[in-house]
Amino acid sequence: MKLMTRWLAATTLALSATAAFAQAKEIRIAHVYDKTGVLEAYAKQTQAGLMMGLEYATGGKMEVLGRKIVVIEKDSQFKPDVGKAQLAAAFGDDKADIAIGPTGSGVALAMLPVAEEYKKILLVEPAVADQITGENWNRYIFRTGRSSTQDAVAAAAALKGDVSIATLAQDYAFGRDGIKAYKEALAKLNPKAKIVHEEYAPVQTTDFTAPAQRIFEVLKDKPGRKVLAIVWAGPHPMTKIADLKPERYGIELAPGGNILPVMKGWKDFPGVEGAIYYYHGFPKNKMNDWLVAEHQKRFKSPPDFFTAGGMAAGIAVVEALKKAGSTDTEKLISAMEGMSFETPKGAMTFRKEDHQAMQNMYHFRIKKNQKDEWDLLELVGEIPAASMPIPVRNKR
């Protein structure tokens, strides 16, 4: 009996050692993202793009440094406390070497201290709040996703001349950060523009009658051009606000870019202009050509807004691992600071000061003549990263 007990104990130890060795040979990437919740559609795109980015960057082998890449999925449910716990579990229990995510800015802000606690890199994609690479930043945080300020500067660059502006945004970190950054960007890029009213609504608002009427009351008697700028994630309010006929008062709508299923609903607004992070028809490069062709083949539709971001994150991780030659966090930080890498929308560079990926944006116009259901936008102009005044907001 004693011999049997010893044999079982030895066998268990041997199996544990074998499993630990196999795990050490893997490169373990945790994707902690809002698979469920109000931003589920965004999250699914990010996951698809991430896997395609890892595939592209490894030539289809899903290996780097001679080690197999394993992606561990965690659902943060668009809940900050859940995201924080899931990232801790990924680093602690699952022994992840690096993490990517999440979708929502509130969830991201809760996750940042976990990366610092475990001394592991969290590559933020696609959460956008400026605080992530601003006052809440720590040295383990990098971001391929664009920031609220990058969105805001692009939107400001797309709006010219003397104009009275009202804003509508969601009442949480994403929306409030976005409007704060938009005001700063307008002051620099178009000082003739004046924000005359700010309106914030709960994240899951579906009836926009009351906030829209307040906006109309403020704007309707203003002289000259009048614009309602919308900063919104998830199901978009533009169509519902358009149903309230803002044109009665000469009010134009200026939406930020969104995912294709949302923008399909904007077909009745040809000529409306705005700024966007990515649209499949805009970038002209080999990587975007591959993404468009492969996504069409696999999913029967063009790649979308967050698909490109997920792909950028996957490529960034592989390039960082190659450059560092290791999964060691300090070596990765050294490799990633100032690192440039190609993405479907062109080159990105992690700024050394705050690890924000500097990147191009796009000024779009909704097409008048659309060939098919996804032929929605025309390019007014690319907004180069070098022309965008993006302040460093952290306290490094």
C-alpha positions in Angstrom: 0.0 0.0 0.0 2.9 2.4 0.9 4.6 1.6 -2.4 1.4 2.3 -4.3 1.0 5.6 -2.4 4.6 6.6 -3.2 4.1 5.7 -6.8 1.0 7.8 -7.1 2.7 10.7 -5.4 5.7 10.4 -7.7 3.5 10.1 -10.8 1.5 13.2 -9.8 4.7 15.2 -9.3 6.0 14.1 -12.7 2.8 15.0 -14.4 2.8 18.4 -12.7 6.4 19.0 -13.7 5.6 18.0 -17.3 2.6 20.4 -17.3 4.7 23.2 -15.8 7.4 22.7 -18.4 4.9 22.6 -21.3 3.3 25.8 -19.9 6.7 27.5 -19.7 7.3 26.7 -23.4 4.1 28.5 -24.3 3.7 32.2 -24.7 0.5 32.9 -22.9 -1.6 36.0 -23.9 -4.7 36.8 -21.9 -7.4 38.7 -23.8 -9.6 40.2 -21.1 -12.5 42.0 -22.9 -16.2 42.8 -22.7 -17.5 39.7 -24.5 -21.0 40.4 -22.9 -22.6 43.7 -22.2 -23.4 46.9 -24.1 -20.2 46.8 -26.1 -20.4 43.1 -27.1 -20.3 43.9 -30.8 -17.1 45.9 -30.5 -15.5 43.1 -28.4 -16.3 40.4 -31.0 -14.6 42.5 -33.7 -11.5 43.0 -31.5 -11.2 39.3 -30.8 -11.4 38.4 -34.5 -8.9 41.1 -35.4 -6.5 40.0 -32.6 -6.4 36.4 -33.9 -5.9 37.6 -37.4 -3.1 39.9 -36.3 -1.3 37.0 -34.5 -1.8 34.9 -37.5 -0.4 37.5 -39.9 2.5 38.4 -37.8 3.6 34.8 -37.3 3.1 33.8 -40.9 0.2 31.5 -39.9 2.3 29.5 -37.4 1.0 31.1 -34.2 4.5 30.7 -32.8 7.2 33.3 -31.9 10.6 32.8 -30.4 10.1 29.1 -31.1 7.2 28.9 -28.7 3.5 28.3 -29.3 1.2 31.2 -28.7 -1.8 30.4 -26.4 -4.6 33.0 -26.1 -6.6 32.8 -22.9 -10.0 34.5 -23.1 -11.6 36.2 -20.2 -15.0 38.0 -20.1 -15.0 41.3 -18.2 -18.7 41.8 -18.9 -18.4 45.6 -19.1 -18.1 45.6 -15.3 -15.0 47.2 -13.7 -14.8 44.9 -10.7 -15.1 41.8 -13.0 -12.4 43.1 -15.3 -10.1 43.7 -12.4 -10.7 40.2 -11.0 -10.3 38.5 -14.4 -7.0 40.2 -15.1 -5.7 39.2 -11.7 -6.7 35.6 -12.4 -5.1 35.8 -15.8 -1.7 36.9 -14.4 -2.0 34.9 -11.2 -3.7 31.6 -12.0 -3.2 31.3 -15.7 0.4 32.6 -15.7 -0.2 34.9 -18.6 2.9 36.6 -19.9 1.0 39.7 -21.3 -2.6 40.8 -21.4 -4.7 42.7 -24.0 -8.0 44.5 -23.5 -10.5 45.6 -22.5 -13.3 47.2 -24.5 -14.8 49.7 -22.1 -12.8 52.6 -20.5 -14.3 52.2 -17.1 -13.2 48.5 -17.0 -9.7 49.5 -18.3 -9.3 52.1 -15.5 -10.1 49.4 -12.9 -7.6 47.0 -14.5 -4.5 49.3 -14.7 -3.4 48.8 -11.1 -3.5 45.0 -11.5 -0.8 45.2 -14.3 1.3 47.2 -11.9 0.7 44.8 -9.0 1.8 41.8 -11.1 4.5 43.7 -13.0 3.1 42.5 -16.3 2.2 44.5 -19.5 -1.4 45.3 -20.2 -1.8 46.4 -23.9 -5.0 48.4 -23.9 -7.2 47.8 -27.0 -9.6 49.4 -27.7 -10.6 51.4 -24.5 -10.1 55.1 -25.3 -10.3 57.3 -22.1 -7.4 59.7 -21.8 -6.9 58.7 -18.2 -5.6 55.3 -19.3 -2.4 56.9 -20.7 -2.9 60.0 -18.5 -3.2 60.4 -14.7 -4.1 56.7 -14.1 -1.2 55.4 -16.2 1.6 53.2 -15.0 4.7 52.0 -16.8 3.2 48.6 -17.5 0.5 50.1 -19.7 0.7 50.4 -23.5 -2.1 51.2 -25.8 -2.6 50.5 -29.5 -6.2 51.8 -29.4 -6.6 55.5 -30.1 -7.2 57.9 -27.2 -10.1 60.3 -26.6 -7.7 63.1 -27.5 -6.8 61.5 -30.9 -10.5 61.1 -31.6 -11.1 64.7 -30.6 -8.2 66.2 -32.5 -9.4 64.3 -35.6 -12.9 65.5 -35.1 -11.7 69.1 -34.6 -9.5 68.9 -37.7 -12.6 67.9 -39.7 -14.6 70.9 -38.6 -13.6 74.2 -40.1 -14.5 77.9 -39.5 -16.8 79.9 -37.3 -19.3 77.5 -35.8 -21.5 77.1 -32.7 -21.3 73.5 -31.3 -23.4 71.5 -28.9 -22.1 68.1 -27.8 -23.9 64.9 -26.8 -21.9 62.2 -25.0 -22.4 59.3 -22.6 -22.1 60.1 -18.9 -19.0 58.0 -18.1 -15.3 58.1 -18.6 -15.4 57.6 -22.4 -17.9 60.4 -23.0 -16.6 63.0 -20.5 -13.0 62.4 -21.5 -14.0 62.7 -25.1 -15.7 66.1 -24.7 -12.9 67.5 -22.5 -10.4 66.5 -25.2 -12.6 67.9 -28.0 -12.8 71.3 -26.3 -9.0 71.4 -25.9 -8.5 70.3 -29.5 -10.9 73.0 -30.9 -9.1 75.7 -28.9 -5.9 74.7 -30.7 -7.1 73.9 -34.2 -10.2 76.0 -34.6 -10.4 78.8 -32.1 -13.3 80.4 -34.1 -15.5 77.4 -33.1 -17.4 77.7 -29.8 -18.9 75.0 -27.7 -22.1 76.5 -26.4 -23.7 73.5 -24.7 -22.7 70.1 -23.3 -25.2 67.3 -22.9 -24.5 64.0 -21.1 -26.9 61.0 -21.1 -26.8 57.6 -19.4 -24.8 54.9 -21.3 -27.9 52.9 -22.3 -30.2 55.8 -23.2 -32.6 54.9 -26.0 -35.0 57.9 -25.9 -33.1 61.1 -26.9 -36.0 63.4 -27.1 -35.3 65.4 -23.9 -31.5 65.9 -24.4 -32.1 66.7 -28.1 -34.7 69.3 -27.3 -32.4 71.0 -24.8 -29.7 71.1 -27.4 -32.1 72.5 -30.0 -33.2 75.2 -27.7 -29.6 76.4 -27.1 -28.5 76.2 -30.8 -31.6 77.3 -32.7 -31.0 81.1 -32.4 -27.3 81.1 -32.8 -26.0 82.9 -35.9 -24.1 81.1 -38.6 -23.3 77.5 -38.8 -24.7 75.2 -36.0 -23.4 71.7 -35.3 -24.3 68.9 -32.9 -21.2 66.8 -32.3 -21.9 63.3 -31.0 -19.4 61.2 -29.0 -21.1 57.8 -28.4 -20.2 54.1 -28.0 -22.6 51.3 -28.7 -26.0 51.7 -30.4 -25.7 55.2 -31.9 -28.3 58.0 -31.4 -27.8 59.8 -34.7 -30.8 58.3 -36.5 -33.1 58.9 -33.6 -31.9 62.5 -33.3 -32.3 63.0 -37.0 -35.9 61.8 -36.7 -36.5 64.9 -34.5 -35.6 67.1 -37.5 -32.7 69.3 -36.3 -32.5 70.7 -39.8 -35.6 72.8 -38.8 -33.2 75.0 -37.0 -30.3 74.7 -39.4 -28.5 72.2 -37.1 -26.0 69.8 -38.7 -25.0 66.5 -37.2 -21.3 65.6 -36.8 -20.9 62.0 -35.7 -17.7 60.2 -34.8 -17.0 57.1 -36.9 -18.6 53.8 -35.7 -19.0 50.2 -36.7 -20.4 49.3 -40.1 -23.8 48.0 -38.8 -24.3 51.4 -37.1 -23.2 53.4 -40.1 -25.5 51.5 -42.4 -28.2 53.4 -40.7 -26.7 56.7 -41.8 -27.3 56.1 -45.5 -30.0 58.8 -45.5 -27.5 61.5 -44.5 -25.3 61.9 -47.5 -22.7 64.7 -47.2 -22.5 64.5 -43.4 -18.9 64.6 -42.3 -16.9 63.4 -39.3 -13.7 61.7 -38.2 -13.0 58.0 -37.9 -10.2 55.7 -36.7 -10.5 53.1 -39.5 -12.7 52.3 -42.5 -11.8 49.4 -44.7 -11.7 51.4 -47.9 -9.3 54.1 -46.7 -5.8 52.6 -46.0 -3.8 51.7 -49.1 -1.2 49.1 -48.0 -0.4 45.4 -48.3 -1.5 44.5 -44.7 -4.9 46.2 -45.1 -5.4 44.4 -48.5 -4.8 41.1 -46.7 -7.2 42.0 -43.9 -10.0 43.0 -46.3 -9.6 40.0 -48.5 -9.3 37.4 -45.7 -12.1 39.0 -43.6 -14.4 38.9 -46.6 -13.5 35.3 -47.3 -14.0 34.2 -43.7 -16.9 36.4 -42.5 -18.6 37.5 -45.7 -18.1 41.1 -44.9 -15.3 43.7 -44.8 -13.3 44.2 -41.7 -14.7 46.8 -39.3 -13.6 49.6 -37.0 -12.5 47.4 -34.1 -11.2 44.5 -36.2 -8.3 46.7 -37.4 -7.6 47.6 -33.8 -7.5 44.0 -32.6 -5.1 43.2 -35.5 -2.8 46.1 -34.6 -2.7 44.7 -31.0 -1.8 41.2 -32.1 1.0 42.5 -34.4 2.4 44.8 -31.7 2.7 41.9 -29.3 4.5 39.6 -31.8 6.8 42.4 -32.9 7.6 43.3 -29.2 8.4 39.7 -28.4 10.7 39.4 -31.4 12.5 42.6 -30.5 12.8 41.7 -26.8 13.8 38.1 -27.6 11.9 37.2 -24.4 8.7 37.4 -22.4 10.5 39.2 -19.5 8.5 42.3 -18.7 11.5 44.7 -18.4 12.9 43.6 -21.7 9.5 44.0 -23.3 9.1 47.5 -21.9 12.5 48.5 -23.2 11.7 47.0 -26.6 8.2 48.6 -26.9 9.1 52.2 -25.8 9.5 54.1 -29.1 8.8 50.9 -31.1 7.2 51.4 -34.6 5.2 48.6 -36.2 3.0 48.3 -39.2 -0.8 47.9 -38.9 -3.7 47.8 -41.4 -4.0 51.6 -41.1 -0.3 52.2 -41.5 2.6 52.6 -39.1 2.0 53.1 -35.4 4.7 54.2 -32.8 4.5 53.7 -29.1 5.4 57.1 -27.7 8.1 56.7 -25.0 6.6 59.1 -22.6 3.2 57.5 -22.1 3.2 54.4 -24.3 0.3 55.7 -26.5 0.4 54.5 -30.1 0.7 57.5 -32.3 -1.4 56.9 -35.5 -3.1 58.4 -38.5 -6.9 59.2 -38.4 -9.4 59.9 -41.3 -11.8 62.7 -42.2 -14.8 61.1 -43.9 -18.0 62.1 -45.7 -21.0 59.9 -46.1 -21.4 58.9 -49.7 -24.2 60.0 -51.9 -23.9 57.1 -54.3 -23.3 53.8 -52.6 -22.6 50.7 -54.6 -23.5 48.2 -51.9 -24.5 47.9 -48.2 -20.9 48.4 -47.0 -19.9 51.2 -49.4 -20.7 53.9 -47.0 -17.9 56.5 -46.7 -15.6 58.5 -48.9 -12.2 59.8 -47.8 -12.0 63.6 -47.5 -8.4 63.4 -46.2 -6.0 61.4 -44.0 -5.0 63.2 -40.8 -1.4 62.3 -40.2 -0.2 61.5 -36.7 2.6 64.0 -37.1 0.0 66.8 -37.6 -2.0 66.0 -34.5 -1.1 67.9 -31.3 -1.6 65.1 -28.7 -0.4 66.2 -25.2 1.4 63.9 -22.8 -1.0 63.7 -19.9 0.7 61.4 -17.4 3.0 62.3 -14.5 5.9 60.0 -15.3 
